[in-house]
Structure formats: structure tokens, C-alpha cells
Amino acid sequence: MTVVGAEHPILHALRGTGAEVDFSSRRRSEYSYDASNYRVPPVAVVFPRSAEDVQATMRVCAAAGVPVISRGGGTSMAGNAIGAGVVLDFSRHMNRVLAVDEVSRTAVVQPGVVISELAESVSAATSATLTYAPDPSSKSRATVGGAVGNDACGNHSVRYGRTADHTVSLDVVTADGYLLRATRSGLEAVDPTDPAATSSAARITAELEALVAQNLAGFRLELGRIARQVSGFHLSTLLPENGFDVARALVGSEGTCAVVVAVTVALVPVPPAALLLCLGYEDVVEAAEDVMTILEFAPAAVEGIDEKIVETMQFRRGADAVRGLPSGNAWLYVDLDGENVAEVEGKAKDLLARLIERGRLKDGRVVADAAERKSLWRVREDGAGLSARLGGGTTALTESWPGWEDSAVAPENLAAYLADFRDLLAAHSLTGVMYGHFGAGCMHVRITFDQRTESGRTVMRAFLREAAALVVRHGGSLSGEHGDGRARSELLPVMYSEAMLDAFARFKTIWDPAGTLNPGSIVDPVPMMDNLSLQGIPSREWKTTFDLHQIGTGPDLDPFVHATQACVGVGRCRSSSGGVMCPSFRATGDEKDSTRGRARVLAEMVRTSPTIADGWASEDVKQSLDLCLSCKACSSDCPVGVDMATYKAEFLDHHYARKLRPLSHYSLGWLPRWLAITSRTAPILNRLLTPRMGVLAAKLGGLTTERSLPRFASRKQLRAQTAESVPGGDVVLFVDSFTKGFRPEVVGAAIRVLGDAGRSAECSTDACCGLTWISTGQLAAARTRLNRAAEALDDGTDRPIVVLEPSCAAALKKDLPELVNSDAARRVAARVQSFAGAVIDQSRGGWTPSAQVPTAVTVQTHCHEYAVFGEATQRKALAAVGIDAVDEATGCCGVAGNFGFEPNHFEISMKVAEQALAPALRRAGDNPILTDGFSCHMQVRELTGDHTAGASTHLAHILDPRTEFEPRTDGEDAPS
């Protein structure tokens, strides 16, 4: 790995602290970005394990005059979590809940704990009676420390307010390395026997008291005017009437005054009953007009979205991705709660009646179905990402950016502000995608800024200044929860008097005399148009085999460059639950192994490589992509659709051009070629593959010796299973290499299931989808095979092409038209469906299986089927045939084609399995284990110790009218 900045004198001193330090070029690339518009490479990244690590790091940096930037989940949209110094990432190690006290309703946590994980821990410790209230949409990856830094709020801030309202005390390390505790009534040393720390606390206290005494009128008149006044420092909390609340004064200070190492938070009761009311309006202004009426009913949340976000969600994930919305072009989600269901339902009925009477509401409904509620909240929570890459319906294909994504006004002024704001957008020929906390008057708007050209940046600069003036005219704040950071600090003079700005500067100096903590935010701001991540990228052509056209790509923008810029940093790939993305990050907890981290390293490659050849040769990118399982989950789960599996294949193709590849690229990458040979010698091979010979074969093929190899199928077996193939049948049954080579009995079962519905099947056994060549980055060979497949399958009919192996179905559906630019390829792709999809179609046509299906199953949905055909495909198929008791392992199995068979990936493969599949198997009991994917089947074999073909089964087996399957000959095991 290339080391950049190794000559910096601080690096040797940082190593001496004992803290984990990384100053590699790859690591610096990952931490050059957050979720904002900016890019600032750090000197190094430190992963502290304790407050002592932080103190030692701070002292080293103070002595060297090097800035320190605190970072949690890295989801800041204002540029608060990047800087040209040492970045402290608390999410890696300092991420624990230290204590939960149900009696005092408090918890003590480290700053790197993820907000949703804190809420889960509190719920578990208090029998679901208490929770942590702040719940920003990024709560599944944002940390408590980050929430403290920005004073984050969340979807239920109408009821619960801001993070400051739930902060009891903060343990902080000062710029010169002292450990202090800020409380609701002052500042003290954590260790009262430490004279230096005690002296530091006394000095800061005295200077803060003097600051307050000299600014009583200003603090009372300019600060705390609206609930979401987050811009600047919260100095009104230091007023005598507010108890000299130093803890709350530090909340929202964006790491510019001290580094938080522990937080004591307040907990709140969970309401006994709650429901979601969804309201449809003509537009966001009409919706905002009703907010004050809604607030009369004391809702817990009033959230809003517009039609562009909904259309994009459906465009990217299918019509079923958004369920339960009433008619309208803008919607409000209203959470009502109370002591019992009857009370809440009555409140909802009364509210609907009031809104109908007011005349603005187009439609409204109570969302009673849990699946619909989950679907609707996901649309709102993914708003920042979805609105970044817009498309679908009436929405033009375009991209939008933060910069003015967090303004806030009093709720009673929201409608007027939005009306004027729309006019301002129009005046600059910009489009804004609006969503956010309507009940709190805080709007998240992503705007179609052009940051790549000088003319676009000129428009952006002018717009931001006028937008600041506009929100101030409406009595509002530049920021309502994201903070000022690099995006808005320059605009603070529009909002505050010179005297207040001087008070802010003095407040920072009291804490940080040398100005080393997150410099450039709030005080002495960096110009807001400096360090834009989309500026200054060399204009070069990165030729690719894949068609990488992205939403919003212009004629002058290289598609591969644009693809590397798709990530906007919202970090959903760092979530520990929900969806499948990103299995490698969930296994390691390392930013390197997140989709975002990989995207950032790719972005640095196209920016900084001296030549294109140097870029494709990058060892940083190779290392970053090493643990990518190519599961494709990011192409679906990522709100902006980053498709890292495709980028990895493209990179490997160039990286290994005219070079010797890893052995596994030949053994597994060329697997269909080898299976054509093994099918002729299967009986002999299976007898020779004793455990000892299997280990030898694995070593020769560059594979792990930790896994047993599957038994090979013979051509005779395949012929027996395809005997009922009907030329010109109703369905083309695509028999992939995995099914041909390892479990041909699935073919016969599938033919019988299709026949059970009165459909004949013509088996296609000669074509190949090229999947193994794609996943190992051998794209010329893959394209050759896909070309042949398109020619063979494009038969002039519209017959469904049913593919038994989900990964091969996904390759034909998605990769085929992206690698083969022909009408035939597009026609074939349009006809492809997975076997589960075929079952759904048959059921819709009135078919019910004649087989006696099990009452309950455990299912491992293949990641590629999840990503390409929809996350609910397997569940829908099982429900369609009457199997309602489904325990679905929603997560990657860990094998993922060649990945889990490679020696250096086996351990990670098994850790990935523990995310969903392994626990599901432990719960399964006697339930059938359903794995349509052969990789998933192999992982089940490994996890259960059952190395037979019957370790798990294909959906076709479950629905097969034949109750007993014919045994496999030549010593091969068969399902029974």
C-alpha cells in the first residue's frame, strides 16, 4: 500500500501513543469525505479505544499544532466530519453502551455507539418501557457522538426536541488533553484528584461566566428564538435562568471546542399505543399550511416528503417498494400516540375530520398494516439518498446535492417560507427535492446544483447567499440539526450580529486557544465554495466494458468517473441491521469494507492517478475491493444505487489485464469450462475425491481447504432430468452451469412444477450467463458467452425464460444488457425471471400446487435475487403457494460464488453467515431449508455439517408433485 505523508513529523509521535493509527493513502482516501459536498484529505486516522488514547493523541497534536477532527458515522452533510489533520474515528472501538439505569432514566455511552443500537440496548434493559428519543433518519449508522456534535433531532423531534434536550453530561477531552465533565450546571474534572484538570476546569468556568456576564442581552435576544435554532453555538444555555448548562452549550459545537469521550443521556418512556396517519396534499406548501392544525393534536412526529422521492424509490426498487400512500403529490406522516389504542384511533379520526374541514387535504388514511408502515418510513428515512439521484414517473433523471439541506423556521412560518423558497429556486433555474421535519419547521432540501463547472458554482454561491437572507427574513435558522460546518459557517454573518459572532469566537477560544479543533467550522470559516469534491477532477476517458451510464450523466462527463461519484456518503452501507448491504462491513466494522469506503477510494483513483493506467493498477483500490462479496445488495439497498459488484468486476478486468491472476480466477472463474469436462468423468472423479484428495485439489485450484468440495453430476444424470423437455414449450427453462454440474435433479423438479400448472418447458442447456467470468473480472470472456446466450435465447418469442439459479438469472437480467449492447440482449433480459418469479406468475394465473407443501420453511434468499428481482420475491412465492410461516435469513450467506471458497476469505465468509443464515439454521428445527442459490446451499452444508445434497433444498423440490425424488446414481446423494 502506498503511504502518503509518511514524512509528517507527527506520525512517529502518534505511533508512540499506543493508539491504533493509520496514515496509508487508502485510509486517507476513505476519510477525505463525509456526506457533504466536500473533500479534505486528513494527515492520519486514529481509532481510539479509550479516553486515555484520546488524551494522548490530543497532546501530540497540540504539541505539533495539527488539527483534530472528531468523527462518528461520517454522515455529516455540512462537512463537519472531515479536515486536514488527524481524524478520530470513534465508531470502530469506542462504541459501547456502558450502563442503563432504569430508575434514573439515564444511560452512559461511548461516543461511537450507533443511535439505533443504543435504543435497542435500552429497550432490552428496560423491558421495552424506555428508549432514547433522538431518531434522525440516519440512526442506523449515525452515532451518539455525531448527534451531540450536530445537535441532531430526528423524526420525532416535535415531541422530543433535540439531542441537547436529552444530554445530561459530557465527558470531554480538551485541546490540551485534560479530561473534564460538562454538566447541566457547570464544568469539573472527571478525576477531582488531578490538579491540572481541576485547574483547567476552573479557568474555563471563570472565562465562560465572564462571557455570559458581558453578553446577557445578546444571548437572550438573538439565541433560542425557535426550537430548531441550531446554527452557531448554544450560548443561551449558559444564562443564569438556564442554570449555567455547560453540557448543552457544547452540544452542537461540531467538535470545535472539545472532544467527547462519553455521554450520559436521558431516556424517555415508550408510549403504550401509537399509529401512523398518512396525509396526501397537492404540494408541500399546501401540506405545510395544515401543520399548525396538526400540532394541536400533540403528535409525536409530523414528517413530509414530496413526489420526486416516491417516484425515485419506485423507479429504483419497483412499485411495491412504496405501499399505502394516499393520493397526492406531497405527503405528511403523522405519528399519534396515547395511553391506549381507542384513544389514539379517536384522535386520528378527529384530526382527519378537522383537516377535511379545512379543505387542503386530498386524501388521508390510517396505516394499520405493519409492512406498509415499514415501507413508508423507509421512503422517508432514505430521503437524503433517494433525492440525490432522481428518476421515474414525471421526475427527470437528474442528481441533487446538499448545501442548503437543513434550514428551519417556526412551524407557523413554514408554508410562507416554502412558497418564497420555491420562487427563489425558480429564479436560479434550480430544482429542490423537499422532505423533512414539517412539524418542527425544519426542511431538508437537496438541490440540483452544478458543482462541476465554474458557471454552476457561481449560481450555487449566489443562491446560498440569497437563501440565507430568505430564511432569516422568515425568522429562521441556517441549520436546524445538521450544523453549519463548511457548508454554512461563512453565512453566519447573515443571521447573527457582529457582537454575537465575536461571542462565538471567544467561546471557541476559551476551550481551544490554539484553534486546532475542527478548524473552519462556525468560527473563522473556510469559504463554502472551497474544497468541493466534484471540482478539479481531470477530464479523462476511462474506457469500460460495462455500460455505466448513471442518472444525471451529461455528455461531457465520463461514465466511470460519474459512477465513482454516485456515493453521497449517507452511509446506509454501515448499518448493522435491515436489508443485506453491506455484509463485509457488518463482519469487520471497518470503513474500508463498506460500500462507501470503496466508493471513496475509487473516487480518489480517478482524481489523483497520474495516468489511467496507474489508476487501474492501484493497489489501494485492489485492497479496498478485496472483501467485497459482489453480492449486489448495494445496487438495491443503497439509496443512490451504488453497484460495487459491477465496479469491482470492471476494476479487476483492467487490473489483471495481461497479468497472472490468482489461481481461483482460473479454477472458479472458468468453472463452466471445467464442469463440461467433469460431466464426462463424474463417477470416477467422485470416487477419487476422498477427503485427502479433496484438500489437494483445493490447494491446486487456489481454494480454501476448510470447505468440502461438492460432488459432480454426470451428463447421464442431466439427460435423465431433461427427458421431459418439450421443444417449443411454453417456457424456456434455462439450465445454468451450477445446476447442470452439481444438482441436475432441480431441473426435473422444475419441469414438473411448471407442468403442474399446465405449462410445458423447453430446456436450454448450452448457453452460459458468464457469471463466474464477471465476478472474477474477466469481462471479454463474459461478454463472448453472453453474446452467444443472447443469440441462442432471442428466438422471436416472448416466452418467459425461467432461470433456476438466482445469480445466473440476475446476470442475464442485469449484466447481459450492460455488457452486450444489442437489441437481442435487451429483449432476452426483459423475458428473464427467477424460478420464484415463475411460481408467483403461475399462482396469479390460478394455479395451486398439487404437492403437499410444508407449513413452515427457513429460506435463505439469494443476494442477487434480492437485488435484481426484488427483496420480497421469495416471500411472495412462498405465500402464493400457501406457506405463510417463513423464517427468512435476510442477509448474505457468505459464500457469494468464488468469495467463500478463496483461502483468505473463509473466515470472513463464516462471520457473514452469522449475520442471518447461521442464526436462522439454529432456529430451523425440522423445517425445510430453502436455498435456490448453489452458493447458499454450500454454506448450509458447511454450517450444519451435513455435506449431502439434502442439506438444503430448492423451491422446485418443495413444489414438486413427485413426493420422492429419484436417487442420484454414481454414488451421489439425493434429496428425499
N, C-alpha and C positions, 0 to 999 in steps of 0.2 A: 504494500500500500504506500502511495506517495505521502510523505509527511511535509506539510506546508507550515511554515512559521517555526520550524524547529530551532531557529537561531534566537527566537524571542527569549530574553533573559528570565522571564517569569516561569518558563516551563520547568526548568530544573527545580526551582523552589516549590512549584506545585506538586511535583512528584514527591518531594520531601515531606509533604503534609500527611501522607498516608491515605489520602482520599483517592478515589478512582478518577483518573484524569485521561482524557482522550483528545489529542490535538491532530489526529490524522486528517488528511484532506477530505476523506469520505465523511467523517463525523462532522467536520466543519460545514460541509455542504448540507447535511441534514438539518443543522441548526442555524442556517443562514436565513430561514424563512419561518413565519408562523402562518396565521390565516389572513394576514393583511396584504396590502399591495406592495410590501417592501422586501428587500433582500439586503442583509448586512452580515457578512461572514464574521464569526467570532474568532478569537485567538485560540480558545480551547473550550472544552465542555467538561465540567466536573459533575460527578454523580455522588453527592454526599450520602453517607449512611447515618449520620448523627449530627447533632448541633455542634459537637466538637470539630467535625470535619468542616463545617461551615465557618466556624470561628478561625480555624487555621487558614482556610482559603482566603477569608476576608483580610486577615492580617498580611498575607503575602501580597494580595492585590493592592492593599492600601500602601504598602511599602514601595511597590513598583508604580503606583499611580495608574493601575489598569482598571477599567470599569468592570462592574459586576452586574449581571442581569439575571434575575430570578425567573424561572420558567416552570410551569406545571405541565398541563397537557398540550401547550403550544397552540392553543386555539384562538389566540388574541387576533381580533380583526383590526386593531388600531396600531399594530406594530409594537406592542408593549413587551413582547417576549423575545426580542432579538436585539443584538447590539454588538459593537466592535470591541468586545472584551471577553471576559470569562463568563460563560453561561452556566448557571447552577440548575441542573435538571433534578427536581425533587420527586418526579413521578416514578423513577426507576427503583429507588430503595426506601426513601422516607415517605412511605405510602400506607401507613398502618393506622387503624383506629386503636388508640391506646386505652381508652376507658369510656364506658357508657354508664351514667348514673341516672337511673330511672326516677329516683326520689327528687333530685335537684333539677332534673330535666336538662342535663348537660352531657356533652361528650368532649373528650380530649383527643385530638387527631394530629397527625403529621401533615405538613402542607401538601404532600404529593398524593394524598388519598383521593380517589375519584369520587365525585359527589354522589353518584348513584350507588356506589359501593358503601359509602357512609350510610346512606338511607337504608340500604339492605341490612347492614350490621345493626343499626339502631332498631329496626323492625324486629330482627331476630332476638335482640337482647331485651326487648320490652313487650314481647308477645303482640307485636303489630299495633301497639297503642300510641307510640310516639314516632316522629320522623324528623328529618332535617328539612326545613321548609324551602330554602332557595333551590329552584329546579330549572336552571337555564336549559335551553334545548340541547346544548352540548353536554348535559350532565353525565352521559355515559362515558365520557373521556375527559371532560374538564375537571380540574382538581379544586379542592377547597382553598389551597393557597392561591390559585389563579382567581377564584371567586373573590377572595379577600383583596387581591391586588386591584381588581377592576370594580369592586363593589357590585358584583353580578346580582341579578334579581331572579328572573325566570317567569315561567308561565303563570304561576300563582302569586305573583307579587301584588296583585290587587288586595289579596288577603294578608299576605305575609311580609310585604315590603322587600327591602334589600338585604344583602349579606351583612351590612353593618348592624342591622336590627337584630341579628342572631349571633353576634360576636361578643362573647363575654370577656375574653382576654386573648392577648397575642404574646407568645414568646418570640422575641426578635433578637437578631444579631446586628449590632450597629456597624457602621462602615469601618470602625477601628477595632472590631472584633469582640465587643462586650455583649454578654447575654443578659437581656433585660426583659421585663414583663410589663406590657401595657395593659392597663385595666380600665374599667368603666369610671375610675376615679383618680387615675394617676399613673405613675411610672415607677418601677422599682427593680432592683437587681433580683434575678432568679435565685441567685445564691447570696443571701444577705451577709455572708462572711467574706465575700470578695470585695475588698475595699475599692479596687479600681472600678469595678462595675457599679458599685454603690455611688461612687463619686460621679461617674458618667450619668447615671440616672438623675442625680441631684442637679447637675449642670443643665441637662436638657429640660428638666422640670422648671427650673428657675427661668430659663430663657423662653419657654413656652408661656409661662404665666405673664412675663413681660410683654410678649407678643399680643396676647389676648387683651391685656390692660390698655394697650395703645391702639387697639382696633375694635373696641366694643361696638361702636355704631356700625361700622362697615360689615362686621361679621353678622350682625343682626338684620341688616337691611339687604345685603347682597346674597347671602348664603341661605340655603334651606328654604327657598321660596316655593319650590314644587317638590313633589315626592320623589321625582326621578332626576334631581339636580346632581348629577354625578361629576360633571366637568370641574376641574380644579381640585383643591384639597377641601376636605370637610371640616373646616376650622370652626364652624359654629358649634360643633360638639364640645369644644373646649370652653365655651362660655360658662359663667358661674351657674346660670339656671339649668345648664345641661350637665353639671357635675364634673367638669374638667375630665371629659371622657377621652382619654388618650387612645384607647383601643379603637374606638370608632373614627377618630381623627386619622389613624393610619390606614383604615380600610379605604380602598380606592386610591391609595397613593402610588400604585403601579410599581412598587419596588424601588421607588426613588429615594426613600428615607431610611429604610431598614429592611432586613431580610427575615421573613417569617419562618420560624422553625417548628412552631407548634401553635395550635389554635384550640381554645375552649369555646365550643359553640353551644347555643341554646337550642333546645328541642321543643317541638310543638305537638299537641295531641292530633291524632288522626281522626277526622270526622266519622261518626258512625255510619252515615249514609251520604251518598253523593250520586249525581247523574250528570250527563253531558247533554246540553241543549245546543243544537246546531241551527244557525240562522242564516238565511240567504238574502242578499241585497243586490241592487243593481250595480253598485260600485262601492269602493272603500269609503268615499265621502258620505254616502248615504248610510253606510254601516256606522261610521263614526258619529253621525247625528243622533243615533239611538243609545250611545254609550252611557250617557248620564241617567237615562231611564233604567237601563240595565243595572247600574250601580246602586240604585235604590233597593234592589233585591239582595244586596250583600253577597254577590257571587265570589267564589274563590278564584276564578280566572275569567278573563274576557280576552281571548286571543283572536287575531284576524289573519286571513290570507286572501290573496286575490287569484283570479282565474289562471294567470300565467303559471303559477306554481302547480296548480292542479293539472293543467294540460301537460306540463312537462313531466310530472310523475306518471301520468297515464302513457305518455309518449315513450318513456324510458322503461316502464315496468309493466305495461299492459293496463287495460281498462279496469281490471279487478283490483288494481293497486289502490284505488280510491273508491270506497264504498260508503254509502249513507249520507252523501251531501244532498241537501235540498236544492231546489232550483235557485239560480242566481249567478252572478259574476264575481261576487265577493262574499266571504262568509265570516261569521263570528262563532267561535267556540265558547260557550258559557258553561262553566262548571258551577253547579249549585250543590250545596251540602247542608246538612242539618242533623237533627237527633234521630230521625227515623225516615224510612222510605216515603211514608204517606206525607210527611211534612214537605219533603223535597219535591215530590211529584206535584203537590198543591202549589208550591212556589213556582214551579216550571209552568204550570197551567195558567197561573195568574200573570206571569211575565209575558207569555205568548199572547194572552188577551190584550195586555197593555200595548205591546208592540204592534199588533194588528190594528188596534185603535189609532195608533199614531200614523199609520199609513205608509211607512217606508219599507217595512218587511215584505219581501216577496214570498218567502216560504220559510217554515221552521218546523223542526221535529226533535223529539226526544230520541236520542240514540241509545237504545236499550241493549242492543247486541254487542257483546264484548269484542268480537272480532272487528265489527265496524268501528267501534271506539278506538281500538288499537290502530286500525288503518288510518283513521282521520288524524289522530295525534301524530302518527309518523309523518304525514304530509307536513304538518306544522313544524315538527322538530327537525325535519330535513330541509326546511325552508332556505337556509343560507346556502346549502349546496345546490339544491334544485334550481334556485333562482340564478345561480351562476352560469348555467348552461341551459338556455331556454329552448323549447321546441314542442310542437304538437298542437293540434287544433287550429285556432286562429292566431297562435303565437308564432312569430317569425323565429327562424333559427338564429340565435344570437347569444352573446355572452354578456354578463354584467359583473360589476365589481363593488367591493366596499369602498369606503371613503366618506360617505355620508349615510351610514347604515344604522345610526344609533341616536338620532335626535329625539328630544322629548319635550312635550308641553303639558300643561294641566289638561286633564281629560275633557274639561268643558271647552277647551280651545282647539281640540284635535281636529274637528271637521273643518273649521275655518283654516287652520294651518295646512291641512292636506289639500284643500282646494287651491290655496295660493301656491303650494309646493308643486302641484301638477302644472300650474301655469308656468312656474319657473323652469321645470323640466322642458316643457314645450318651447319656451323661449330659447333654450340652448339646443334644441333638436335632440334631446335625450329621452330615454325611456326608463322609468323606475319600476321595479317589482316590489310591491308593498306587502309587508306582513309584520306581525309583531304584537306587542302588548297593548292593545287598544284601550283596555280598561285602566291602564296606568299612563296612557298618553305617550308611550314610547314606541317609535316606529323604526323598524328595520327595513331599509330600502336599499336594494342593490341596483346600480345604475350602469347604463351602457356606455361607460367612459371608454375612450380610446386612449390607452396609455402608451401605445407603441409608436405614435407619431407626435411630432412637435405640435402640430395643429390641434391634435386631440388633447394633448396635455394642456395647451393654452385654454381650451374650452373647459377642461376639468378644473383648472385653477380658478378661473373666473366663476364657475358655477359654485364651487365650495365657498368662496367668499360671500357670494350673494345668498347662498343657503344659510350661512351663519347669521347674516344680518336678518334674514327672514325669521328664523326660529327665535331670535332674540326679540324681534318686534312682537312676536306672539307670546312673549313672557317665558320662553323655554330655555332648554339647555342643549349645548352641542352634543353632549353624550348623556345617555340615560342608563347605561350599565356597562358598556364596552370600554370606557375610559377614553382619554384623549390621545395618549401615545404619540406616535409620529404623524398620525392622520389629522389630528385636530388641535394639538397644543399651540401651533402657530396662530390659530384662530381665537385663542382665549381673549386677546385684547378686544375682540368684537363684543364679548359677553361681559367682561369684568372691567372695573375701573383700574387706573394705574396704581392706586393705593392698594387695591386687592391683589394685583399682580405682584406688587412689592412684598405684601404679606406672604404670598405663596412662596416667593423666592427666599424669604427669611426663614420660613418654616422648614424648607428643604435644607438650608444651610445649617440650621440648628442641629439637625440629625446627621447631615452629611457635608461637613465643612469643605472637603476637597472635591465634592461633586462627582464621585466615582460610581454612585448607584444609579443604574439605568439612565445615564445622561441623555438629554434630548427630549425627554417626556415632561410635560407640564411646565417646567422651568427651563429657561434658555433652550427653547425648542429647536430641533432640527427642522429645516424647511420641509414642508409637507410634500413637495414635489421632488425631493432628493431620494436617491436610493430605490427608485421604483423597480420592481423585479422584471417588468416587461420592457424596460428601456435598456438600450445598449447591447442587445443580443446580435451577434454577427449574422448578416444575411447570407446564408449558405443553403445549398440543396443537399439534404440528407436523403439519398435515394433509398426507398424501402420496397420490399416485396409486397407487404400488406398495403391495402388502401386504407390509410389512416385519416381520412377526411373527418374533421371534427366540427361540431356545431360552432358556427361563427367564423370558420376559416375564410379568410379573404384571399384574393388571387396572388397577393404579394407575400403571403405567409406560408412558409414551408410546413407541410402537414405533420412531419415528425416533430419539428420544433413546437408546433401548436399542441401536439399530443403530450409532450413533456410538460406543457404549461397547464394542462387540464386540471391538475390538482390545485384546489384553492385553500387547502390546509385545514378544513374544518375537522379533520381527524376522526371521522367515524370509523376508520380502519383501526383505531386504537381502542375501540370499545371491547369490553370483556364479555359482553353478552348481547344477545339479539342479532339475528342474521348469521352469516357464516364468515364474512370478512373481519379481520384478516387472521387466518389460523396460525401463521408463523409468529405474528406479534403476540397473540394470546399465549403462545408457548414460551416465548423468551422475554416479553415485556420490554424489548429493545426497539427504539425508534428505527434503527437500521432495518428491522424486519417488518415494518409497517408499509402499507401501500404508499402512504405519504412520504416516508423516508426514502423509499426507492424513487418515487417521482422527483423528489428534490435532487437526488444525486444525478438522475438523468437530465434534469434542467441545468445543473451545473456543467454537465458534459457538453451540452450544445452551446453553452455560453463561453466556457473557458478553454475548451480544447484548442490547441494551436491549429490543428487541421482536422478534417473529418476523419481521416484515417486514425489519427491519435485518439479521437473520441471513441470510435468503435473498438479500439484496443484497450480502453480504460479498465484498469484493474479495480478501481473504486466501484464502478458500475457492476462489474462481474461479482464482486464480493457482496454488493447490496442485493443482487438478484439471487444469490446462492440459495437462500432458504425460501424463495418464492415457490409455492407448490403448483403454480399455474392452475389454480382451482377455478379461476374466472369469477369468483364471488364478487370481487371488486367491481367488475363490469356491471353488476346489478345492484349490489349493496351500497357502493359509493354513490353519494347523491349526484356527483358530476360524471359518473360512469367511467372513471379511470380503469383501463383494461390492461393491467400489468402483465397478464399471461401473454397477450399479444406483443407488448413491448419487449418482454423477455425473449420471446421467440425471435423477434426481429434483431435484437441485440446479439444473441448467440449466433445467429446466422452470419452476421458481419464479423463478430469477434473471432470465430474459428475458421473464417474463410482461408483456404489454403494452409490450414494448420492441422496438426494432430489433435484430435478431440479426446475427451475422456472415454474410456472403454465402454461405459454404459451407453454412450451415444451410438455406438455400433451394435451392442448387444440388444438393448431395448429400443433404441431409435430405429433400428432396422428390423424390429420384431416380426412384422408381417412377412418379410422375406424369409426369415428363419423358420417361421411356422409353416410355410409352404413346403419346407424340407422335412420338418419334424412330422408332418401329417403322413408322410410316406413311411416313416420309421418309428412311429409312436410305440407300438408294442415292445420293440427292442429297447428304445430309449427309456421307457418307464421301468423296465426290469433292471436296466443298468444304473438308474438314478437312485442308488442307495444313499443313505444319509452322508456317508463319506464322499461318494462321488458327487452328490449334490453340492457339498461345500467346495469341492474342487471346481466344479462347473461354475459356481457363483464367482469364485476368485478369478477364473479365467475371463469371465464376462464383465468384470469390474463391478460386481454386485455385492451386497452385504451377505455375509454368511449367517446372519441372525434369523433370516427367514427361510422357511422351507419353500422349495420350488413347486409349482403346480404340476400335475400330470398332463401330458399332452394327449390330444384327441387325434384319432386317425381319420383318414379320408373315408374309410368304410363307415365309421360312425356318422360322419356328416351326411354321406349319401343316404343312410337309413333315416335320418331325421328330416331330410328334404324330399323324401319319396313322394309326399303328398303335394308338392309344389305344382301349381297349375299355370302353365304358360298363358300370359294374357289375363291373369287373375284380377280380382277386384282391387287388390292391394299388392304393392311391391314390398316384399319383406327383405330388407337389406341385412344380409348376414355379415357382420363385421369380423375382423381378424381374431379378436378376443373370443368371440362366441364360437367361431369355427375351430380355433386352436385349442380351446380349453373346456368349453361347456356347450357342445352342439345340441345336447338334449333340450336346451332352451328353444331351439328352432322348432322342433317338433311340437313342443307345448304351445308356442305362439301360433303356429298354423292351426292347431286345434281350437285355440281360444277364438281366433278370427273366424274359423269355420262354425263355431258355436253361435256366432251372430249372423251366419249365412253369408260370410264373405270368404271368397277363395283368395289364396295368396300365391304370388309368383316369387320364388326366392331368387335374389340376386346375390351370388356368392363370389363373383370375380372382381368386383370393384373394391377400391380401398379409399378410405377418407383421408389418409395421410396423417392421422393424428400423432403417431409416435415420432414422425419426422418434424411435425410442427412443434411439439413440446420440447424437442431437443435442438430446435433452431436449425433445421436442415430444410430450408424453405424451397429451394429449387426442386428437390426430390418430392417434397409435399405437393408443390403445385403441379408437377407432372402427373402424380397419381390423382389429384383432384380433377385435373383436366380430363383424364380418362374416365373418372367416375361421372363427371357431368355428361360426357358423350354417351356413356352407357345408360344412364338413367333418364336422360332427356328423350323420352320415347314418343313425344307428341300427345301424350295423355295427361290428364290431371289426377291420375290415381295417387292416393296417398303413398308416400314412401315411409314405411314404418321401420325404425331402426332399433334393434334390440339393446345395444349398448349405449347408454345415455351420452357418454363422452363422444362417441362416433356420431351420434345424432346431432350433438352440438357443433361438431366440426363441419358437418355437411350443411347445417342451418346457418352458421355464422361465418366460419372460416372460409368455406368454399367461395361465396361471392366476394370476400375481401381479398382472396388470393388469385382468383380467376375472374378476370373482368370480361365476362361474356353473358349474353342473354340466356344461354343454356344453363350456366351456373346459377343465375338468379331464378330461373324457372324451377330448377331442381330444388334449390334451397326453400322456395316457397311451398313445396309439397312435403317437406320432411317433417316428421313428428316422432317423438319418442314412443315407446310401447305404451307407457302410461297415458300419453295423449290419445293414442288409438283406442284405449279402453274407455276413456272419457267420451270420445265420439260415439262409440258403439252404444254406450249407456244412454246417451242423449237420443239415440235412434230407437230406444225402447227395449234394448237387449238387457236381459239379466242372465248372469252365468248359470249354467246348469250344474256346475260343480258346487259341492258343498264348501263354501268359503269359511275360513276361520272367523271366530268372533272378535279376535284381537290379534294385532301384529305389532312387531317392532320394526321400524323402517329406517334405513339409512338412505336419505335422498342424495343422489349423486350431485356434487357441486356444479357440474356442467349443466345438468338438467335444471337445477335450481336457478342458475344464472341465465340460461338461454330460453328455457321454456316456461319459466315462472316458478316462484318458490312454493306454490301450493299444488303443483301438478300431481305429485304422488298422493297427497292427502285427498285431492279431488277424485282421483282414480279409485282409491280405496273406498271413499264414501259412496261413489257411484255404484259400486258392486255390493254395498251393504256392510262394509267393515267400518264401523264408527269408532271402535276402541283402538286408536292408533297412538303408539308412543314413538314419536319421530325424533331421531337424533339429528337435530338441525345444526350441522357443523361438518367440517371436512373430516373424512375418515383418517387422513394422514398418509395414505399410500400415494394417491394422486399420480397414477401412471408410473413413470420411472422414478419419481422422487423417493418414495419409501423403500425402494429396492437398492438405492445407492448407499455405499458404506458410511459416508459421512452424514447421512440424513436419517438413519434408522432411529436414533434416539429422539430427534425432533418429531419424527413421524409418530412415535408412540405417545409423546406428550400431546400432540394434536389430537390423537384418538381419545385422550382423556377429557377433552373439552365436551364431547357429546356422545360419541359412539360407545366408548367403554362403559360409562355410567348406564347407558340405555341397555347394554347387554347384561349388566348386572341386575337390572330390574326385569329382564325379559321373562324369566321363569320358563314356562313351556311354550310361550308364544313363538310362532314362526318368525325368523329373522329375514327381513326382505332387503335384498341388495341387488338392484338391477345392474349396478356397475361392477365390473370384474375387480377393479381395484378395491372397492369396498368389501367385496366377498373375500379377497385375500387378507384384508385387515381383520375381518371377523375370524377367519381361520387362526390368525396369529394370536388374537386376544382370547379366544375361547380354548385354544389348544386342540380344536377339532380340525384336523387337516384333511378332511374329506370334502367331496363336492357338496355334501349335505349340510355343511356348517351354516350356510345361509341359502336363501332361495331367491329366484327371480319372480317378478309379478306373474309372468306367464305360467309358472309352475302352480301358483296358488289358484289360478283360474282355470287350469287345465281340466277339461271334463274327464280325463282319464285319471282314475284315483291312484293307480300305481304306475310308476314310470318304469320303462324297460331298463334293466341294469346295463351299465356300460361294460363293454367287453374289454378284453386285453388287460384285465386286472384293474380297471378304473372304477372308482366308487361312483355310485349314482344316488340321486335323491330318492327318498322313499316317503 
